[in-house]
Amino acid sequence: MVDTEPEEAQEGPERPEGVVRAWRQIDRGLLAVEAVVFERVPGWVGRRLAPPIGDPELDANPAWVRYLRRPTAGPVTALVAVIGLYVGVFGSLTWSQQSNFGTFGYDMGIYDQGIWLVSRFKTPFLTIRGLNFFAHHVNIITLLIVPVYWLGGGPHALYLIETVMMALGAVPVWLLARDRLENAWLAVGLAAAYLLYPSLEWINWWHFHPDALIITPLMFAYWLASRRRWGWYWLAVAVTLACKEDAALAVLAFGVLLFLRDRERLRGAITAACGAGWFVVCTKIIIPFANGGRAPFYTDLFPGLGTSVTAIAYNLVRHPSRWIRPATSRTRWTYYAQLFWPVALIGLLELPVFLIAGPQLLINVISGHGYTHDIQYHYSSIVIAGLFLATVEACARRGRTPSGRRFMVGVVVAASLAANVAWSPSPLGVKFHSGIWAKPQPKHQALNAALKLIPHNASVSATYYINPHLTHRVLIYEWPNPWIPSNWGIGDQRPPDPAKVDWVVVDTSLNGTSAPLYNALLGHEFKIVFSEQGIDVAERVAPGLPNEHDWPRG
């Protein structure tokens, strides 16, 4: 690079030498970054993004000028902008949600304690949940978050990781839409519709769940398969499977789609086998091993279909009326409407693609657990991925002509915007000010003062919304556990010895039926060392009674 400026740059007022040197350094830095990205990064990334070779005019310009001259510069900039806007909005909202005590032991506390225990090389038994971390779910992906905890990470970091990963799902949506629609700007519209999708934003709102991390790698796997980038494809499949055992069923369905539609016989068969095999390994080996030989806890959530994975699968085929009835009940139709209307039902025009999400949708609607068929919760993560892949394909195939595709994308964008206003937790939504986002309260000062009194690693039982601020310890229970079993283990089995709990932190306004227990403990084993605005901190002062003691219940 020549250190003297071109002649045309020397015309006009002379710029200060310091400014000139600074701009030269910036340009050299950008060129160095380009060299790394475009020349040294292997594979399709460098080949796809590299500027044309041998164009002296382009080579002589600064990096940012060369970028702006690329045909996709505008759409890519718009894509980055909408992703950045989403991360900025929901990153700040979720950060405040945790700071303002808007998260609970179920489920933020569960994952925070589990990852913290793994990061400290301790037995990952979740005392909030009453299960081993890997008996709860097989979330191998959380091992990648462990280094964040070595650096002091916690619930705020989990929220931020989830927000960024979910926002990045707009990238495979854009890439697939760009290829299918042959129009990068229309692709930005579908990427924006994805970020406006109400269920996506609700899942982001509802604590941290590895389910949410499935969306992006699953959609990337689909796009990579469409481009025959098989090395990266297998990596995306592996990341998808690592998120949760449920993802295995989506991978199985995707393998079948590759086999039948794309005529990728070998790769489709391997993909389906990986999905089926991983599901069996998780539900028949890993979870039972971590759970003392017992089946996954969620097999009890399917009334009338059995209490094991095998029995449920058998009865789905043998007794279809047992699942058709709940799947077509009125509450499920509300769920279907809130899933499909935000894309104007267009995703249903490509059912073969949407069937990637078919197994998960079936599980959600036949479950007796109400949260599974509510768009506000993480159970719909895989459904979102399948629905948007199908929506992109439908806009391309059913639109046929450029004008037809513009019309279909416009309909999807309009529907997503209307649904966002009606159903989402975003600042655009009518529910934004309904109390779903925690706000600062006078009580929070007392809560923060109470938390400072709890020694590091001390064993604690705390009110549900205080738990996520105390989960970096071996023993942390959700009050009134471990004295009275409540949502602990499988079937409220008896928790460990309550005599090991040294501190109790409660919001007395929420004690409810556990008030008699609290009063009994204060009369014998604990004394209050802090009490302000209904927040009590009690410290153990006497040995505890045995686990079998019949504690008072309200």
N, C-alpha and C positions, 0 to 999 in steps of 0.2 A: 504493500500500500504506500503510495507517495504521500509525503508529509506536507507538500505544498497544495494549496487549494486550487481548484480549477479557475480558469480566467474569469468565467462569468460570476464566480463567487467572490472575486476580488473587486468587482465594480461596486460603487456606492461607498457609504461611510465605512471606514476601517473599524473592525470589531476589536475589542480588547483582547490582548494576547492570552490572558487567562481563560476567557470564554472559549477561544479557539482551541486551546489545548484540552479543555474539558470535553468539548464536543468530539475531538479526535479520540480521546480515551474511551468515551461512550461508544463511538462507532467501532473501535477496535474490539471492545468487549462484546458487542453484538455479533461481530464477525466470528469471534472465538466461539460464542454459543452456537452460531449457525454451523460452524465446522464440526462441533460435537454432535449436534442433532442430525445434520444432513449427511455427514461423511462417516461418522464412527458408530452411530446407532445402527445395529444390524436389522435386516428384515424390511418389512413393508413400510415401516414408519419413515425411514430416510428416503426411500424411493418415492413415496407418495407426496412428501412435502418439499423435496429438494427443488430449488429454482432451476430454470432451464440452464443448461451448460453451454458455454461458448458465446453468450450474449454480452459483449463488452459494455454496452450501455447499462444493462442490468447490474453487471458485476461491479461497476464503478459507483453505483448508488448506495446510500446507507441501507442497512437491513430493513428498517421500517418502511422505506420507500419501495423496496423490492416486495415486501409483504403486501402493501396496499395495491400494488399493481397486479397481484394475482386475481384471477376471476372469482375465487371463493372468499376473498378478503372481507367483503361486506357481510355475507351470511355467517362466516365464522366469527366475526366480531360481534354480530348480533347474538349468536349462540352463546358465546362467552359472557355477554352482558346479561342475558336472562338467567344463566346459571349463577353468575355472581350475585344478581339481585335476589334469587331464591336463597342462596347461602347466607347473604347478608340479613335478609328478613327473618328467616327461620333459625339461623344461627343465633341471632340476638334474642329472639323470643324464647328459644329453648334454654339458652344460657340463663335468662332471667327466671324461667320456670323452675330450674334447679335452685337458683339462689334464693327465690322467694318461697321455698318449701312447697312447690307444686308437684313434686314427684313422691312416689310411695315405695315401701318395701317391695311390694309386688308391682312392677317388676324391676324397677331401676336398682333397688337394693340387692335383688337376687344376682343380677349380672355384675354389679359393682363388687360385691363380696366375692363372688366366684373368681373373677379375673384377678382381684387383689390376692386371694389365697394362692392362685397358680403363680403369680408373679413373685410371691415370697416362698415358693417351693414347699407349701404346706398342703396337707390333705384337703382337697377342695370340697369339703362338706358344707353345704349351705344351711346355716342354722336358722336363717329367715324362712327357708322353704322346707327344711327337713329332708333334703335329698342331697346326694352327691351331685356336684355340678354337671357331670356327664351322665347322671341318671335322670336329670331334669330334661335336657336335650343334648344332642351331639353337635355342639357348636365349635368345631375345630378352628374356625376362622378367628375366634376370640384369642387364640394363642398369638396371633399376629399383633394383638393390641397390648400384650404383656409389656413390651419395651416402653410403651407410653406410661404404664404404671411405675416402671423403674424411675421415670422422670417426674413422678408425682401426680400422674393423671388420676382421674376419678370420674364421677358422673358428668361433670361438665365436658370432659374430653369425649366420653361415650356419646353424648348428645351431638357434639360437633362432628365426630367421625360419621355418625349415622346421617346427619344432615348433608355432609359433603358427598357421601356415597350415593344417597338417594338423588341428589341434584345431578350427579354425573350420569344418571340414567338417561338424561336428555341427549347425551352424546351418541349412544347407539341408536336411539330413535332418529336423530338427525342423519346419521350415516346411512341407515337403512332407507329412510325417506328420500334422501338425496339420490341414492342409487335407483330406487324404484320410480320416483316421480320425475327424475331427471331435471330437477329444479331445486337448487340449494335454498332458495328463499322460501318456497313452500315447505321444505323440510324444517325450517326454523319455526314455522307455524305449528307443526305437529310436536316439535320439541317443547314449545311454549305450552301447548295443550296438556302435555304430560306433566309439566311443572304446576299447572293449574288444577290438576285432577284432585278432587276433594279427598279421596281415600288416601292418596299419597301424603297429603299434608296432615291428615289426622294421624296416620301412622307415625309421622315425624313428631307430632305433638305427644303421643302416648309413650313416653319414656324411651329407653333403648331396647331394641330387640334385634338379634342377628337375622331374623326373618327379613327385615328391611334391607339387609345387605345383599340379599339374593337377587334383587331386581336388576341391578346394573350388570353383573357378570352373566346372568342368564340371557339378557337381551344382546349383550356383546357376543355371546356364543352363537346366537342365531345369525347375527350379521356376519360374523367371521365365517360361518358355514356357507352363507350365501356368496361370499367372496373366495371360497375355497382356501382360506388361510388356516390350514389344518393344525399347524403347530400352535398358533395362538388360540385356536378353537379349543384344543384339549386343555390348555391352561385355564381358559374361561370356564369350561365344564368342571374342572377340578376345584376352582374357587367357588363355584355355585354349590357343589356338593359339600364343601367344607362349612357352609353357612349353617345348615340345619338338615336333619334327616328328611324333612318334608320335601326338600329340593330334589331328592332322588326321584320322586314320582314325576316331577316336571321333566327331569332329564330323561327318564324312561319314555315319557310321551313324545319328547322331542326326537329321541332315537327312532321311534316308530314313524314319525313324520319324515325324517331323513330317508328311512328305508323305503317307504311307500311313495311319497310324493317326489322326492328328489332323486330317487333311484340310486342313492348312495348305500348300496347293500351292506358292504363291510363296515363302513363307518357308522351307519345307522344301527346295525346290530351291536357293534361294540358300545356305542353310546347307550342304547337301551339296556344292555347287559350291565354296564357300569351303574346306571341308575337303579336297576332292580337289585343288583348285588349289594350296593351300598345301603339300600334301605333294609335289606335282610341283616346285614352286618350290624347296623345301628340298632334295630329293634329286637334282634334275637341274640346278639352277642354283647355289644358295648353297653347298652342301657341295662340289661339284666345283670351283667357282671358288676356294674357300678351300683346297682340297686339291690344287691344281695339275692339275686336270682329272680326277682319279681319283674313282671312285665312293665312296659311303659305306663306311667300313671294315667295317660289320656285315653287308654283303652276303655276306661269306665265312662267315657263321655258319649257313648253311642247306644242309648237305650234300645233294647230289642234286637240288637245286632251281635251281642256277645261282649266278652271282656278280654279278648286277645286279638292280636292282629289277624291270625289265621281264621278265627271264628267270625270276625267282622267281614273279612273278604268272602268267606263262604256264604254267609247270610245275605250279602249284597246280591249275589247271583241266585241263591236258592229261594229267597223271600223278597222279591223286589218291592212288594207293597210296603215293607217295613221302612224303606228309605224314600220311596216316592211320596208317601204321605207327608213326612216332615219337609221334604224338599219343595213341596208345592203349597205349603201353608201360607197364610197371609203375611206373617212376619218375614218370610223368605222373599215374597214378592217385593216388599219394600227394599230389601237388600239388593235384589236384582235391579230394581229401578235405579238405585243410587250407584250401582256399578256401571250400568250400560248407558244411561242417558247422558252422562258427561261426555261421551264420544258419539252422541246421537245415534246409538245402536249400530253404528257402522262397523265396529269390530265383529259383530255377529255375522257379517256377510262373508267372512273368511273363517268358517268354523274349523277346518282342519288345522289352521295355525292356532286358533284360540284353544284348541284341545290340549295344547301344551299346559295350559292352566286348568284343564278339565278335572284331573284327579283332586287338586287342591280345592276347587270350587265345590266338588261333590262332598268332600270331607267337611267343608265349612257349613253346608246347608243341611246335612243329615246329623250333625252333631247336636247334642242336647245342651251344649255350652253356649249361652247366648252371645258371648263375645265373638264367636267364630263367624257369625253371620251379621256382623255390624261393621260398616265401612270404617269405623273409627279405630279399629284395632289391627294389629300386625298380621293377623291370619289371612288378610287379603293381599299380601305382598306379591305372591306368585301370580295371583289373578291379574294384578295390575300389569305385570310384565307380559303375560300372554295376551291380554286385551290390547295393549298398545302395539305389539307386533302384528296382531291381526288387523288393527285399525290402519296401520301403515300399508299393509298389503292390500286391504280393501280399497283404500283411496287410489292406489295405483292401478289395480286390476279392474275395478268397477268404474273408475273415472274415465278410463280409455284415452280420451283426448286431453290435450293440455287444459282446455277450458273446463272440461268435466272434472279434472283433478283439482283445479283451482276451486271449483264449487264445493267439492267434497271436503277439502281441507278447510275451507271457510266455514262450512257447517260444523265441523269438529271443533274449530277454534271458538265459534260462537257458543256452541253447547257447553264447552269446557268453562268458558267465562261465566255463563249463566249459572252453571252448577256450582262454580266456585263461590259466587255470591250467595247462593241459596243454602249450600250444604257444608262449606269448608270452614276451617278455623282461621283462615288467612285474614289479614287486615281488610281485604275486600269483602269478606263474608259478613252476613248479618249476625252471626254468632260470635264475632270477635270480641265484643264487649259483654258477653253473657257470663263472664266469670271463668271461662275455660282456661285462660292464661292467668297465672298467679300474679298478683300485684303486691307491692310492699305494704306491710301492715305494721301497726304499732307493736304487735305481739312479736314480730321478728327480732326486735332488739333483745327481748327477754330470751328468745330461743337461742340466739347467737351467744348470749352470755351463759346460758345453761350448758351449751355444747363445750365451752371452754373449760368447764369444771370436770369433764369426764377424762380420766387419765388415758393415755395411749395404751391400746390393747386391753383395757379393762373390759370385763364381760358386762353386757348391757341388755336390758329389755326396754323398748321405746315405742311410743305411739307411731302408727304406720307412716305418717308423713315426715317424721323425724329420722326414721331409719336410714334413708339414703345419705344422711350426713354423718353416720356413725358406722358405716359398714366396713371400714378398713380395720377389721379385727377378727379374731377367730370365733368369738362367741357374741353374736348379736341376734336378738329375738324381736319379733313383732308382738308387742303387748296385746293380750295377756299371756302369751307364751313366755316361758315354758311351764307356767303353773297350770294354766287351763289350755288344753290343745285347741287351736283355732287355725284352720288352713295350714296345717303343719304335716309334712310327710304325706303318706297315702292314707286317706280315710281318717284324718285327725288322730293318727297313732300318737302314743304318749311321747312327748319330748324328753330330752335328757334331764338330769338332776337340776331342779331350779335352785338348789343351794349354791350352785356355782355362779349364779348371777350376783354381781356386786353393786350394780347401779340400776336404778329405774328412772327413766325420763319420760314423763307423760304430760299430755295436754289434758288436764282434768275435765275440761268441758266435753271431752269425747270418751270418757271412761264408760259411760252407759252401764251395761250389765256387769262390767268388771269393777265397778266402784266398791262393792263389798270386799272383793279380793284385795284391792289396793288399801282399804282401811285396815284389813286384817294384817297385811304385811307391815304397815306403819306401826301397828300396835305391838309387834313382836320382833321383827327382823331388821327393819329399815327406819332411818330417821330422815326428815326433810332437811336438806342443806341449802336449798334455793327454792323460792316460790315467788313468782312474779307474773301477773297477767294470766293466771291459770296454768302456767308452766311450772311443774314441780320436778326437782331433782332430788332423789332419795338415795342415800348411801347405806350399804349393809353395815349393821352394828352388832348383829348376833348371828350365830350359825342357823342355817336354814333347816326346815323340816324335810323329811324324806319325800321322794318323788311320789310315793303312793298316797300322800296325805289328801284328804277330801277337802279341797279348798272351796270357800263359799262362792256361789254363783248367783248372779242377779236374776 
